[in-house]
Amino acid sequence: MGVPDNTSVEQFPYCDGGMNGSMLRTNEYLFDMRYFWYNYYMMQPDNSQARTAELVEGGSWFNYFQKKSNPFWDRMMYTARMKRFASYYDGFHERYLRPDDGPLIELGVGFGATAIPLIDRGFSVIGIDNEPRFFPFCVHNSQFSEHPERLTLVLKDLYDPNWHRDFLKRSIQAVVSYGVLEHFERNHLINTLIPQQFAIAKTIIAMIPVLTENTLQTFKATSCPENNVDENGIYRNFWTTGFWRETIFKGHEILGELDVKGSGGSKGGPWDMTIFTVQ
Ligand SMILES: C[S@@+](CC[C@H](N)C(=O)[O-])C[C@H]1O[C@@H](n2cnc3c(N)ncnc32)[C@H](O)[C@@H]1O
């Protein structure tokens, strides 16, 4: 699959660096090193520096998504994606957020599967990711929306201790994430990634697969729900909705929780998720 022809570098300035061969070679090299560092940090008493969110077969989420699904949409795929979003979350965001109250930041925007339904609902979204090869796809996919100009893409590494600084005092309404937080290990979430989000905005909305029998069976994680690494090399934590509420988001108010049971298909079976609104 090639890069979409109709995406220019001007549309998104960061895509250039990600396309050249040296970046790809660097990623392959990092792939091996990631496993090394993962094992190294997991053995340490304080493993808060482990780059667990980047553990994935092939060394990159971009390669993984290209293999698992088609990240380059046509109109039918766009329509199917919008329907899927609506079936899970319709009305949920509007209960807490208003399009006129400032932009949203989406952590780990990927190819736009959740940013694009949000721009369709009137929100402005700043999608951040550390994988620049997603961005031309994201720009292409957003062209099916009537308001592609509401999506901005920014290259940021969530392990950079200062990634959030550019967004301070920018009237960001909320930081949203979908299938991202569970890839970070516990100490990093509690001590770093959640405080960084609250430094930017007063509200977090996060969709997370949660520990239930369905989820553990589908992800084959029964014997190791925390610090799980699946057959694709992906690191995830499976915690109950209560654990997220009481331990990970401790000290914050949970404004809303929506449990979505038996979603999936792409994982080969049902799994359960919770979407939290936290302040
Ligand atoms: C499971 S995917 C979720 C994609 C998207 N939210 C969706 O709903 O389709 C995780 C995303 O987080 C991004 N990511 C992983 N590590 C990151 C990091 N250190 N900084 C920024 N983004 C990261 C990946 O590139 C990928 O796009």
The ligand as an ORCA input file, in Angstrom:
! r2SCAN-3c Opt
* xyz 0 1
  C      -3.798      1.174     19.975
  S      -3.332      2.514     18.948
  C      -4.778      3.553     19.091
  C      -5.084      4.299     17.812
  C      -6.322      5.198     17.783
  N      -6.522      5.888     19.023
  C      -7.570      4.450     17.394
  O      -8.552      4.541     18.102
  O      -7.566      3.804     16.335
  C      -2.078      3.336     19.889
  C      -1.588      4.635     19.252
  O      -0.693      5.281     20.177
  C       0.446      5.728     19.473
  N       1.613      5.786     20.378
  C       2.282      4.741     20.937
  N       3.308      5.185     21.663
  C       3.291      6.533     21.589
  C       4.124      7.565     22.108
  N       5.167      7.277     22.863
  N       3.828      8.848     21.818
  C       2.757      9.148     21.030
  N       1.927      8.217     20.498
  C       2.203      6.923     20.761
  C       0.623      4.692     18.363
  O       1.439      5.158     17.296
  C      -0.823      4.417     17.954
  O      -1.281      5.326     16.991
*
